[in-house]
Amino acid sequence: MRRQGFNIPLQLAVAFTLLLFGCTTLAIGSAGHTHEVQPIRSFINVGEGQRDGVISIRNTRNHSLPIEMVVFRRIVAEDGTQTLERADDDFLVFPPQMVVPEGASQAVRYQYLGDPDIAESIAYVIEAQEVPVVPEGFSGITTVYNVGAAVYVQPARPQAQLAISNVRRDGDIVRFEVRNSGNDYSFLTLNQMELRFADEAFALEPEVVNAIIANPIVPPNSLRRFEMDVSAYPDGVPEIRFGRF
């Protein structure tokens, strides 16, 4: 969710971006003071002929909500830092602007316009940006919210291939690296995780993994560095595995 503050009449805007990738939610739709976007994560396999999809915007306010749709490409660095780059030319989004009545929903269709012969998956955010409405004579501060949905454009036969290395421990913190040599994104919190300390093994369900690992996405053909708190587990350096056990 990105939150902007506008100071009227100067209209100085300060934007904050908060991308939550546990269960990989890139949209925050539960807060009653903002709008909701569903689904929060979608996949279109352009390598197999898919090009379009639909998201729904629901207005939870007690007044009409003007919205503008904006597309970003999402870049995830080794340390989990994320960058959003404008990519409106990669998609046709309709309608591009709208006014969603109080308590109503609006379907928005999107179509990928890029090259279908991609070698690896590409991550995008299609964001529903609230357009600020400033009453005449207003001189205070108004708040608007931008809520995004993650869209992953995939090649034919997408598959992630993970390898874990450089596991080390510093007190209660374990650091490790995950290399994805596949052509698709991996979402660590969609898998069970096993921590094995000598003769003891602990199977962690996805919701637990989501609580102890920040931004668990591993892009294709890339390396991610992670750290997690293991103060609740035995001493020593664990063996780490992801999958079903």
Buried (B, 14 or more C-beta within 10 A) or exposed (E): BBBBBBEBEEEEEEEEBEBBBBBBBBBBBEEEEBBBBBBBBBBBBBBEEBBEBEBBBBBBBEEEBBBBBBBBBBEBBEEBEBEBEEBEEBBBBEEEEBBBEEEEEBEBEBEBEBEBEBEBBBBBBBBBBBEBEEEEEEEEEBEBBBBBBBBBBBBEEBEBEBEBEEBEBEEEEBEBBBBBEBBBBBBBBEBBBBBBBEEEEBEBEBEBBBEBBBBBBBBBBBBBEBBBEBEEBEEEEBEBBBEEE
